[in-house]
Amino acid sequence: MKRIILSIALLFSAAGIYAQSSNSANTGKIPEGTIIYTVEWKLPEQMQAMASSFPKELTVYFKGDS
């Protein structure tokens, strides 16, 4: 009897893990990657001289659930 209950519990656990892994693959979630933003600065006249030193693109790296 213990063997049957243990087998059923393992079967349900394996099915749950499989469903979880295949579900996350099919939902369109991307587990890691890079996002590149193009930036346009609207600066006051006092800061126009520094505009050339500001970045034109910002890169964000992400991994996991962040």
C-alpha positions as protocol buffer text, in pm:
chain_id: "A"
residue {
  index: 1
  type: MET
  ca { x: 0 y: 0 z: 0 }
}
residue {
  index: 2
  type: LYS
  ca { x: 283 y: 240 z: 86 }
}
residue {
  index: 3
  type: ARG
  ca { x: 448 y: 161 z: -244 }
}
residue {
  index: 4
  type: ILE
  ca { x: 131 y: 251 z: -439 }
}
residue {
  index: 5
  type: ILE
  ca { x: 85 y: 580 z: -252 }
}
residue {
  index: 6
  type: LEU
  ca { x: 452 y: 669 z: -302 }
}
residue {
  index: 7
  type: SER
  ca { x: 429 y: 585 z: -673 }
}
residue {
  index: 8
  type: ILE
  ca { x: 120 y: 803 z: -715 }
}
residue {
  index: 9
  type: ALA
  ca { x: 283 y: 1091 z: -526 }
}
residue {
  index: 10
  type: LEU
  ca { x: 595 y: 1070 z: -744 }
}
residue {
  index: 11
  type: LEU
  ca { x: 381 y: 1054 z: -1057 }
}
residue {
  index: 12
  type: PHE
  ca { x: 189 y: 1369 z: -959 }
}
residue {
  index: 13
  type: SER
  ca { x: 513 y: 1548 z: -868 }
}
residue {
  index: 14
  type: ALA
  ca { x: 673 y: 1462 z: -1201 }
}
residue {
  index: 15
  type: ALA
  ca { x: 360 y: 1567 z: -1388 }
}
residue {
  index: 16
  type: GLY
  ca { x: 353 y: 1898 z: -1200 }
}
residue {
  index: 17
  type: ILE
  ca { x: 717 y: 1972 z: -1272 }
}
residue {
  index: 18
  type: TYR
  ca { x: 670 y: 1887 z: -1640 }
}
residue {
  index: 19
  type: ALA
  ca { x: 358 y: 2105 z: -1664 }
}
residue {
  index: 20
  type: GLN
  ca { x: 537 y: 2395 z: -1497 }
}
residue {
  index: 21
  type: SER
  ca { x: 838 y: 2377 z: -1730 }
}
residue {
  index: 22
  type: SER
  ca { x: 636 y: 2339 z: -2049 }
}
residue {
  index: 23
  type: ASN
  ca { x: 391 y: 2610 z: -1940 }
}
residue {
  index: 24
  type: SER
  ca { x: 666 y: 2870 z: -1892 }
}
residue {
  index: 25
  type: ALA
  ca { x: 811 y: 2783 z: -2233 }
}
residue {
  index: 26
  type: ASN
  ca { x: 477 y: 2839 z: -2405 }
}
residue {
  index: 27
  type: THR
  ca { x: 370 y: 3164 z: -2239 }
}
residue {
  index: 28
  type: GLY
  ca { x: 609 y: 3381 z: -2436 }
}
residue {
  index: 29
  type: LYS
  ca { x: 828 y: 3469 z: -2138 }
}
residue {
  index: 30
  type: ILE
  ca { x: 1188 y: 3533 z: -2226 }
}
residue {
  index: 31
  type: PRO
  ca { x: 1421 y: 3398 z: -1955 }
}
residue {
  index: 32
  type: GLU
  ca { x: 1712 y: 3631 z: -2036 }
}
residue {
  index: 33
  type: GLY
  ca { x: 1818 y: 3891 z: -2287 }
}
residue {
  index: 34
  type: THR
  ca { x: 1913 y: 4248 z: -2365 }
}
residue {
  index: 35
  type: ILE
  ca { x: 1702 y: 4560 z: -2410 }
}
residue {
  index: 36
  type: ILE
  ca { x: 1854 y: 4862 z: -2586 }
}
residue {
  index: 37
  type: TYR
  ca { x: 1682 y: 5197 z: -2541 }
}
residue {
  index: 38
  type: THR
  ca { x: 1752 y: 5495 z: -2769 }
}
residue {
  index: 39
  type: VAL
  ca { x: 1759 y: 5814 z: -2563 }
}
residue {
  index: 40
  type: GLU
  ca { x: 1682 y: 6170 z: -2671 }
}
residue {
  index: 41
  type: TRP
  ca { x: 1774 y: 6433 z: -2416 }
}
residue {
  index: 42
  type: LYS
  ca { x: 1565 y: 6750 z: -2376 }
}
residue {
  index: 43
  type: LEU
  ca { x: 1802 y: 6977 z: -2191 }
}
residue {
  index: 44
  type: PRO
  ca { x: 1779 y: 7337 z: -2077 }
}
residue {
  index: 45
  type: GLU
  ca { x: 2007 y: 7587 z: -2248 }
}
residue {
  index: 46
  type: GLN
  ca { x: 2255 y: 7581 z: -1960 }
}
residue {
  index: 47
  type: MET
  ca { x: 2322 y: 7209 z: -2019 }
}
residue {
  index: 48
  type: GLN
  ca { x: 2337 y: 7206 z: -2402 }
}
residue {
  index: 49
  type: ALA
  ca { x: 2717 y: 7215 z: -2393 }
}
residue {
  index: 50
  type: MET
  ca { x: 2722 y: 6884 z: -2201 }
}
residue {
  index: 51
  type: ALA
  ca { x: 2477 y: 6707 z: -2435 }
}
residue {
  index: 52
  type: SER
  ca { x: 2758 y: 6546 z: -2636 }
}
residue {
  index: 53
  type: SER
  ca { x: 2882 y: 6361 z: -2326 }
}
residue {
  index: 54
  type: PHE
  ca { x: 2540 y: 6202 z: -2252 }
}
residue {
  index: 55
  type: PRO
  ca { x: 2475 y: 5851 z: -2387 }
}
residue {
  index: 56
  type: LYS
  ca { x: 2261 y: 5802 z: -2697 }
}
residue {
  index: 57
  type: GLU
  ca { x: 2171 y: 5442 z: -2604 }
}
residue {
  index: 58
  type: LEU
  ca { x: 2109 y: 5264 z: -2275 }
}
residue {
  index: 59
  type: THR
  ca { x: 2154 y: 4887 z: -2252 }
}
residue {
  index: 60
  type: VAL
  ca { x: 1974 y: 4675 z: -1993 }
}
residue {
  index: 61
  type: TYR
  ca { x: 2065 y: 4309 z: -1941 }
}
residue {
  index: 62
  type: PHE
  ca { x: 1811 y: 4087 z: -1766 }
}
residue {
  index: 63
  type: LYS
  ca { x: 1807 y: 3728 z: -1653 }
}
residue {
  index: 64
  type: GLY
  ca { x: 1552 y: 3518 z: -1470 }
}
residue {
  index: 65
  type: ASP
  ca { x: 1241 y: 3680 z: -1331 }
}
residue {
  index: 66
  type: SER
  ca { x: 1375 y: 4034 z: -1312 }
}
